[in-house]
Structure formats: C-alpha cells, structure tokens
Amino acid sequence: MKKVTAGRDILGEFAPKFAEVNDDVLFGEVWSREDKLSAKLRSIVTISALISGGNIEQLSYHIEKGKENGITKEEIAEIITHIAFYVGWPKAWSAFNIAKEIYKD
C-alpha cells in the first residue's frame, strides 16, 4: 500500500495532529494490516460504514480506492443494493450516483 499523505496535504497546517493520525495511524497502521483483513474487505467495510453514516463527502475516495483494491462494478452494485435495506434508500441512491461515475469505464 502506498503511503497516504492526504491528511497532511489537506489539513496539515490547520490540524496537524489530526492529519498525522489520519496518515500515520489510520492509513499507515490500520489499513496496512492486510494479514488480518484484506484491502478489498477493508474497502467493503469502509464503504458500507460511510454509506450507513451518510458520509458522502469521503465516499468518492473510498469507492475509487475499493475499485483499486479489486471491488468490481458488479460487486459494488450488489454491496449498495444489499445495504440499502439496512441503511436507507436515499443513502443508497446517493452512493449509486457516486459509484456509477467511478465505474463508468
């Protein structure tokens, strides 16, 4: 997994500690534990959690990352369809609009 610097790039000057924890702990330590949980499965869990919480702003990044981690177009459609019944139809619609753009190729 390549080193993530988004926290420092976006929030480094404004919130340096948050940026450090984002980049070094969340992505540097937690996401890198692929011997415990694959990157693909971590992406599925993360995407599901973001949709569930209505955290659409971060969803594009994580659906793109999920695609890089091997989630197919068919799988993302099935994931969103499945969780729609648990998290709400409007959240699923919002997620589908994002996924459709990312998987349009």
DSSP file (Angstrom, degrees, kcal/mol; ACC not computed):
  #  RESIDUE AA STRUCTURE BP1 BP2  ACC     N-H-->O    O-->H-N    N-H-->O    O-->H-N    TCO  KAPPA ALPHA  PHI   PSI    X-CA   Y-CA   Z-CA
    1    1 A M              0   0    0      0, 0.0     2,-0.1     0, 0.0     3,-0.1   0.000 360.0 360.0 360.0 131.2    0.0    0.0    0.0
    2    2 A K        -     0   0    0      1,-0.1     2,-0.2     0, 0.0     0, 0.0  -0.396 360.0 -91.1 -74.0 153.5    1.4    3.4   -1.0
    3    3 A K        -     0   0    0     -2,-0.1     2,-0.4     1,-0.1    -1,-0.1  -0.424  38.7-138.5 -67.0 129.9    1.9    6.0    1.7
    4    4 A V        +     0   0    0     19,-0.3     4,-0.1    -2,-0.2    23,-0.1  -0.773  30.2 166.3 -92.2 131.8   -1.1    8.2    2.2
    5    5 A T     >  +     0   0    0     -2,-0.4     4,-3.1     2,-0.1     5,-0.2   0.182  41.1 113.1-126.2  13.2   -0.5   11.9    2.7
    6    6 A A  H  > S+     0   0    0      1,-0.2     4,-2.8     2,-0.2     5,-0.5   0.881  76.3  54.3 -57.5 -40.9   -4.0   13.3    2.2
    7    7 A G  H  >>S+     0   0    0     12,-0.2     4,-2.8     1,-0.2     5,-0.6   0.946 114.5  39.4 -58.9 -49.4   -4.3   14.4    5.8
    8    8 A R  H  >5S+     0   0    0     11,-0.4     4,-1.0     3,-0.2     5,-0.3   0.891 116.5  51.8 -68.2 -39.5   -1.1   16.4    5.7
    9    9 A D  H  <5S+     0   0    0     -4,-3.1    -2,-0.2     2,-0.1    -1,-0.2   0.896 124.5  25.4 -64.2 -40.0   -1.8   17.7    2.2
   10   10 A I  H  <5S+     0   0    0     -4,-2.8    -2,-0.2    -5,-0.2    -3,-0.2   0.864 141.3  14.2 -94.7 -41.5   -5.3   18.9    3.1
   11   11 A L  H  X5S+     0   0    0     -4,-2.8     4,-3.7    -5,-0.5     8,-0.2   0.376  87.2 111.9-118.7   2.7   -5.3   19.6    6.8
   12   12 A G  T  <<S+     0   0    0     -4,-1.0    -3,-0.1    -5,-0.6    -4,-0.1   0.840  87.0  35.7 -51.5 -44.3   -1.6   19.6    7.8
   13   13 A E  T  4 S+     0   0    0     -5,-0.3    -1,-0.2     2,-0.2    -2,-0.1   0.872 124.4  41.8 -78.5 -36.6   -1.3   23.3    8.6
   14   14 A F  T  4 S+     0   0    0      1,-0.2    -2,-0.2    -4,-0.2    -1,-0.1   0.903 136.0  10.1 -78.3 -43.3   -4.8   23.7   10.1
   15   15 A A     X  +     0   0    0     -4,-3.7     4,-2.5    -8,-0.2    -1,-0.2  -0.596  69.4 169.6-138.4  72.8   -5.0   20.5   12.1
   16   16 A P  H  > S+     0   0    0      0, 0.0     4,-2.3     0, 0.0     5,-0.1   0.844  77.9  49.5 -60.4 -37.7   -1.5   18.9   12.2
   17   17 A K  H  > S+     0   0    0      2,-0.2     4,-2.6     1,-0.2     5,-0.2   0.932 112.2  47.9 -68.8 -43.8   -2.3   16.2   14.8
   18   18 A F  H  > S+     0   0    0      1,-0.2     4,-2.8     2,-0.2    -1,-0.2   0.925 112.7  49.9 -59.5 -44.5   -5.5   15.1   13.1
   19   19 A A  H  X S+     0   0    0     -4,-2.5     4,-2.6    -8,-0.2   -11,-0.4   0.904 110.7  49.9 -60.9 -42.5   -3.5   14.9    9.8
   20   20 A E  H  X>S+     0   0    0     -4,-2.3     4,-3.2    -5,-0.2     5,-0.6   0.935 112.7  45.6 -61.8 -47.9   -0.7   12.9   11.5
   21   21 A V  I  X>S+     0   0    0     -4,-2.6     5,-2.4     3,-0.2     4,-1.3   0.901 113.2  51.3 -64.6 -41.1   -3.2   10.4   13.0
   22   22 A N  I  <>S+     0   0    0     -4,-2.8     5,-2.1    -5,-0.2     6,-0.3   0.959 120.5  32.5 -58.0 -52.8   -5.1   10.1    9.6
   23   23 A D  I  <>S+     0   0    0     -4,-2.6     5,-0.8    -5,-0.2   -19,-0.3   0.918 129.4  32.2 -74.7 -44.8   -2.0    9.4    7.6
   24   24 A D  I  <5S+     0   0    0     -4,-3.2     5,-0.2    -5,-0.3    -3,-0.2   0.873 130.2  25.6 -86.9 -38.8    0.2    7.5   10.1
   25   25 A V  I  XXS+     0   0    0     -4,-1.3     5,-2.7    -5,-0.6     4,-1.6   0.942 126.5  36.7 -91.7 -61.1   -2.3    5.6   12.2
   26   26 A L  I  4XS+     0   0    0     -5,-2.4     5,-2.4     3,-0.2     6,-0.2   0.968 137.3  18.0 -59.2 -56.4   -5.4    5.1   10.2
   27   27 A F  I  4<S+     0   0    0     -5,-2.1     5,-0.2    -6,-0.3    -3,-0.2   0.848 130.4  47.2 -86.7 -33.9   -3.8    4.5    6.8
   28   28 A G  I  4<S+     0   0    0     -5,-0.8    -3,-0.2    -6,-0.3    -2,-0.2   0.880 130.5  13.5 -75.4 -38.3   -0.2    3.7    7.9
   29   29 A E  I  <5S+     0   0    0     -4,-1.6     4,-0.3    -5,-0.2    -3,-0.2   0.849 130.6  38.8-105.5 -49.5   -1.1    1.2   10.7
   30   30 A V  I > <S+     0   0    0     -5,-2.7     3,-1.5     1,-0.2    -3,-0.2   0.971 119.0  42.7 -73.0 -54.0   -4.7    0.1   10.4
   31   31 A W  T 3 <S+     0   0    0     -5,-2.4    -1,-0.2    -6,-0.3    -4,-0.1   0.779 109.2  61.2 -64.0 -25.3   -5.1   -0.1    6.6
   32   32 A S  T 3  S+     0   0    0     -5,-0.2     2,-2.0    -6,-0.2     3,-0.3   0.536  74.5  96.3 -80.7  -4.7   -1.7   -1.8    6.2
   33   33 A R    X>  +     0   0    0     -3,-1.5     3,-1.9    -4,-0.3     4,-1.6  -0.293  40.8 148.3 -81.9  55.2   -2.7   -4.8    8.4
   34   34 A E  T 34  +     0   0    0     -2,-2.0    -1,-0.2     1,-0.3    -2,-0.1   0.645  61.8  68.8 -68.3 -14.7   -3.6   -6.9    5.3
   35   35 A D  T 34 S+     0   0    0     -3,-0.3    -1,-0.3     1,-0.2     3,-0.1   0.700 108.7  38.1 -72.8 -17.8   -2.5  -10.1    7.1
   36   36 A K  T <4 S+     0   0    0     -3,-1.9     2,-0.3     1,-0.4    -2,-0.2   0.781 137.2   2.2 -98.0 -36.6   -5.6   -9.6    9.3
   37   37 A L  S  < S-     0   0    0     -4,-1.6    -1,-0.4    -6,-0.1    -2,-0.1  -0.946  81.4-114.0-155.4 127.8   -8.1   -8.3    6.7
   38   38 A S     >  -     0   0    0     -2,-0.3     4,-2.6    -3,-0.1     5,-0.2  -0.170  25.2-116.6 -63.8 157.9   -7.5   -7.8    3.0
   39   39 A A  H  > S+     0   0    0      1,-0.2     4,-2.3     2,-0.2     5,-0.1   0.877 116.5  54.4 -61.4 -37.9   -7.5   -4.4    1.5
   40   40 A K  H  > S+     0   0    0      2,-0.2     4,-2.2     1,-0.2    -1,-0.2   0.932 110.4  44.7 -62.4 -46.0  -10.6   -5.3   -0.6
   41   41 A L  H  > S+     0   0    0      2,-0.2     4,-2.5     1,-0.2    -2,-0.2   0.889 111.1  53.5 -68.0 -38.1  -12.5   -6.4    2.5
   42   42 A R  H  X S+     0   0    0     -4,-2.6     4,-2.7     1,-0.2    -1,-0.2   0.901 109.0  50.5 -60.5 -39.7  -11.4   -3.2    4.4
   43   43 A S  H  X S+     0   0    0     -4,-2.3     4,-3.0     2,-0.2     5,-0.3   0.918 109.3  50.2 -63.9 -42.9  -12.7   -1.2    1.4
   44   44 A I  H  X S+     0   0    0     -4,-2.2     4,-2.3     2,-0.2    -2,-0.2   0.928 113.5  45.5 -60.3 -45.7  -16.1   -3.0    1.6
   45   45 A V  H  X S+     0   0    0     -4,-2.5     4,-2.4     2,-0.2    -2,-0.2   0.927 115.2  47.1 -63.5 -45.4  -16.4   -2.4    5.3
   46   46 A T  H  X S+     0   0    0     -4,-2.7     4,-2.7     2,-0.2    -2,-0.2   0.925 112.6  48.2 -65.1 -46.3  -15.3    1.3    4.9
   47   47 A I  H  X S+     0   0    0     -4,-3.0     4,-2.5     1,-0.2     5,-0.2   0.922 112.9  49.2 -59.8 -44.9  -17.7    2.0    2.0
   48   48 A S  H  X S+     0   0    0     -4,-2.3     4,-2.5    -5,-0.3    -2,-0.2   0.909 112.1  48.2 -61.8 -42.7  -20.6    0.3    3.9
   49   49 A A  H  X S+     0   0    0     -4,-2.4     4,-2.2     2,-0.2     6,-0.2   0.905 111.6  49.5 -65.9 -41.5  -19.8    2.3    7.0
   50   50 A L  H  X>S+     0   0    0     -4,-2.7     5,-2.6     2,-0.2     4,-0.6   0.922 113.3  45.9 -64.5 -43.8  -19.6    5.6    5.1
   51   51 A I  H ><5S+     0   0    0     -4,-2.5     3,-1.2     1,-0.2    -2,-0.2   0.936 111.7  53.1 -62.9 -45.1  -22.9    5.0    3.3
   52   52 A S  H 3<5S+     0   0    0     -4,-2.5    -2,-0.2     1,-0.3    -1,-0.2   0.891 112.8  43.1 -56.7 -42.9  -24.5    3.9    6.6
   53   53 A G  H 3<5S-     0   0    0     -4,-2.2    -1,-0.3    -5,-0.1    -2,-0.2   0.497 111.5-118.7 -83.5  -3.4  -23.5    7.1    8.3
   54   54 A G  T <<5 +     0   0    0     -3,-1.2     2,-1.7    -4,-0.6     3,-0.2   0.764  61.0 151.9  71.4  24.4  -24.4    9.3    5.3
   55   55 A N    > < +     0   0    0     -5,-2.6     3,-0.6    -6,-0.2     4,-0.5  -0.514   5.7 156.7 -88.9  69.7  -20.8   10.4    5.0
   56   56 A I  G >>  +     0   0    0     -2,-1.7     3,-0.8     1,-0.2     4,-0.8   0.776  57.8  71.2 -70.3 -28.9  -21.0   11.0    1.3
   57   57 A E  G 34 S+     0   0    0      1,-0.3     4,-0.3    -3,-0.2    -1,-0.2   0.868 106.4  37.5 -58.8 -37.8  -18.1   13.5    1.1
   58   58 A Q  G <> S+     0   0    0     -3,-0.6     4,-1.7     1,-0.2    -1,-0.3   0.547  97.2  86.5 -88.0  -7.9  -15.5   10.8    1.8
   59   59 A L  H <> S+     0   0    0     -3,-0.8     4,-2.8    -4,-0.5     5,-0.3   0.877  80.6  56.5 -66.7 -40.4  -17.3    8.1   -0.3
   60   60 A S  H  X S+     0   0    0     -4,-0.8     4,-2.4    -3,-0.2     5,-0.2   0.939 108.7  47.8 -56.8 -48.1  -15.8    9.0   -3.7
   61   61 A Y  H  > S+     0   0    0     -4,-0.3     4,-2.5     1,-0.2    -1,-0.2   0.927 115.2  45.1 -58.0 -45.4  -12.3    8.5   -2.5
   62   62 A H  H  X S+     0   0    0     -4,-1.7     4,-2.4     2,-0.2    -1,-0.2   0.815 111.2  50.6 -76.5 -29.4  -13.2    5.2   -0.8
   63   63 A I  H  X S+     0   0    0     -4,-2.8     4,-2.3     2,-0.2    -1,-0.2   0.912 112.7  48.2 -69.7 -40.7  -15.1    3.8   -3.8
   64   64 A E  H  X S+     0   0    0     -4,-2.4     4,-2.2    -5,-0.3    -2,-0.2   0.930 113.2  47.6 -60.7 -45.3  -12.2    4.7   -6.0
   65   65 A K  H  X S+     0   0    0     -4,-2.5     4,-1.9    -5,-0.2    -2,-0.2   0.892 110.0  53.4 -62.7 -39.8   -9.9    3.0   -3.5
   66   66 A G  H  <>S+     0   0    0     -4,-2.4     5,-2.7     2,-0.2    -1,-0.2   0.897 107.0  51.2 -61.5 -40.7  -12.2    0.0   -3.4
   67   67 A K  H ><5S+     0   0    0     -4,-2.3     3,-1.6     1,-0.2    -2,-0.2   0.930 110.4  48.8 -60.9 -45.6  -12.0   -0.3   -7.2
   68   68 A E  H 3<5S+     0   0    0     -4,-2.2    -1,-0.2     1,-0.3    -2,-0.2   0.839 108.1  56.1 -61.3 -32.5   -8.2   -0.2   -6.9
   69   69 A N  T 3<5S-     0   0    0     -4,-1.9    -1,-0.3    -5,-0.2    -2,-0.2   0.343 130.9 -90.8 -85.7   6.7   -8.5   -2.9   -4.2
   70   70 A G  T < 5S+     0   0    0     -3,-1.6     2,-0.5     1,-0.3    -3,-0.2   0.510  73.4 147.0 104.3   5.3  -10.4   -5.2   -6.6
   71   71 A I      < -     0   0    0     -5,-2.7    -1,-0.3    -6,-0.1     2,-0.1  -0.650  39.7-144.0 -75.5 122.1  -14.1   -4.4   -6.0
   72   72 A T     >  -     0   0    0     -2,-0.5     4,-2.7     1,-0.1     5,-0.2  -0.313  22.2-107.5 -82.0 167.5  -15.8   -5.0   -9.3
   73   73 A K  H  > S+     0   0    0      1,-0.2     4,-2.0     2,-0.2     5,-0.2   0.896 122.5  50.2 -58.9 -42.2  -18.7   -3.0  -10.8
   74   74 A E  H  > S+     0   0    0      1,-0.2     4,-2.0     2,-0.2    -1,-0.2   0.897 111.0  48.9 -65.0 -40.9  -21.0   -5.9  -10.1
   75   75 A E  H  > S+     0   0    0      2,-0.2     4,-2.9     1,-0.2    -2,-0.2   0.913 109.8  49.7 -67.1 -43.0  -19.8   -6.2   -6.5
   76   76 A I  H  X S+     0   0    0     -4,-2.7     4,-2.5     1,-0.2     5,-0.2   0.900 111.4  50.4 -65.3 -37.3  -20.2   -2.5   -5.7
   77   77 A A  H  X S+     0   0    0     -4,-2.0     4,-2.3    -5,-0.2    -1,-0.2   0.904 113.3  45.8 -63.6 -40.7  -23.7   -2.6   -7.1
   78   78 A E  H  X S+     0   0    0     -4,-2.0     4,-2.7     2,-0.2    -2,-0.2   0.892 111.5  52.0 -69.7 -39.7  -24.5   -5.7   -5.0
   79   79 A I  H  X S+     0   0    0     -4,-2.9     4,-2.5     2,-0.2     5,-0.2   0.948 113.5  43.4 -60.6 -49.3  -23.0   -4.1   -1.9
   80   80 A I  H  X S+     0   0    0     -4,-2.5     4,-1.5     1,-0.2    -2,-0.2   0.908 114.0  50.7 -66.4 -41.5  -25.0   -0.9   -2.2
   81   81 A T  H  X S+     0   0    0     -4,-2.3     4,-0.6    -5,-0.2    -1,-0.2   0.931 112.0  48.5 -59.9 -45.3  -28.2   -2.8   -3.1
   82   82 A H  H >< S+     0   0    0     -4,-2.7     3,-0.9     1,-0.2     4,-0.3   0.942 113.7  43.5 -62.4 -49.7  -27.7   -5.1    0.0
   83   83 A I  H >X S+     0   0    0     -4,-2.5     4,-2.7     1,-0.2     3,-1.5   0.702  94.4  80.7 -75.2 -15.7  -27.1   -2.4    2.5
   84   84 A A  H 3X S+     0   0    0     -4,-1.5     4,-1.7     1,-0.3    -1,-0.2   0.865  90.4  54.1 -54.3 -36.4  -29.9   -0.2    1.1
   85   85 A F  H << S+     0   0    0     -3,-0.9    -1,-0.3    -4,-0.6    -2,-0.2   0.684 116.6  37.1 -73.1 -17.7  -32.4   -2.3    3.1
   86   86 A Y  H <4 S+     0   0    0     -3,-1.5    -2,-0.2    -4,-0.3    -1,-0.2   0.735 127.4  29.6-103.4 -30.0  -30.4   -1.7    6.3
   87   87 A V  H  < S-     0   0    0     -4,-2.7    -3,-0.2     1,-0.2    -2,-0.2   0.620 116.7 -82.1-111.4 -16.4  -29.2    1.9    6.0
   88   88 A G     X  -     0   0    0     -4,-1.7     4,-1.6    -5,-0.4    -1,-0.2  -0.077  24.8-106.2 121.0 140.0  -31.9    3.6    3.9
   89   89 A W  H  > S+     0   0    0      1,-0.2     4,-2.5     2,-0.2     5,-0.2   0.899 114.2  54.0 -63.2 -45.6  -32.9    4.0    0.3
   90   90 A P  H  > S+     0   0    0      0, 0.0     4,-2.3     0, 0.0    -1,-0.2   0.886 107.8  51.1 -60.6 -37.4  -31.8    7.7   -0.1
   91   91 A K  H  > S+     0   0    0      2,-0.2     4,-2.2     1,-0.2    -2,-0.2   0.899 110.2  50.0 -64.6 -39.1  -28.3    6.9    1.2
   92   92 A A  H  X S+     0   0    0     -4,-1.6     4,-3.0     2,-0.2    -1,-0.2   0.919 108.7  51.9 -65.1 -43.3  -28.1    4.0   -1.4
   93   93 A W  H  X S+     0   0    0     -4,-2.5     4,-2.2     1,-0.2    -2,-0.2   0.933 110.3  48.8 -57.7 -46.1  -29.2    6.4   -4.2
   94   94 A S  H  X S+     0   0    0     -4,-2.3     4,-1.4     1,-0.2    -1,-0.2   0.915 112.8  47.8 -60.6 -43.1  -26.5    8.8   -3.2
   95   95 A A  H  X S+     0   0    0     -4,-2.2     4,-3.0     1,-0.2     5,-0.2   0.900 109.2  53.3 -65.5 -41.3  -23.9    6.1   -3.2
   96   96 A F  H  X S+     0   0    0     -4,-3.0     4,-2.9     1,-0.2     5,-0.2   0.892 104.6  55.6 -62.0 -39.0  -25.1    4.7   -6.5
   97   97 A N  H  X S+     0   0    0     -4,-2.2     4,-1.0    -5,-0.2    -1,-0.2   0.891 113.1  41.8 -60.9 -38.5  -24.7    8.2   -8.1
   98   98 A I  H  X S+     0   0    0     -4,-1.4     4,-2.0     2,-0.2     3,-0.3   0.934 115.7  48.3 -72.2 -48.0  -21.0    8.2   -7.0
   99   99 A A  H  X S+     0   0    0     -4,-3.0     4,-2.6     1,-0.2    -2,-0.2   0.885 106.1  58.1 -61.3 -39.7  -20.3    4.6   -7.8
  100  100 A K  H  < S+     0   0    0     -4,-2.9    -1,-0.2     1,-0.2    -2,-0.2   0.881 108.0  46.7 -59.8 -39.4  -21.8    5.0  -11.3
  101  101 A E  H >< S+     0   0    0     -4,-1.0     3,-1.0    -3,-0.3    -1,-0.2   0.906 113.7  47.7 -67.9 -42.3  -19.3    7.8  -12.1
  102  102 A I  H 3< S+     0   0    0     -4,-2.0     3,-0.4     1,-0.2    -2,-0.2   0.851 118.5  39.7 -70.1 -34.2  -16.4    5.9  -10.8
  103  103 A Y  T 3< S+     0   0    0     -4,-2.6    -1,-0.2     1,-0.2    -2,-0.2   0.137  80.3 111.5-100.9  19.7  -17.2    2.7  -12.6
  104  104 A K    <         0   0    0     -3,-1.0    -1,-0.2     1,-0.3    -2,-0.1   0.688 360.0 360.0 -69.9 -16.4  -18.4    4.3  -15.9
  105  105 A D              0   0    0     -3,-0.4    -1,-0.3    -4,-0.2    -2,-0.1   0.473 360.0 360.0 -84.8 360.0  -15.4    3.0  -17.9
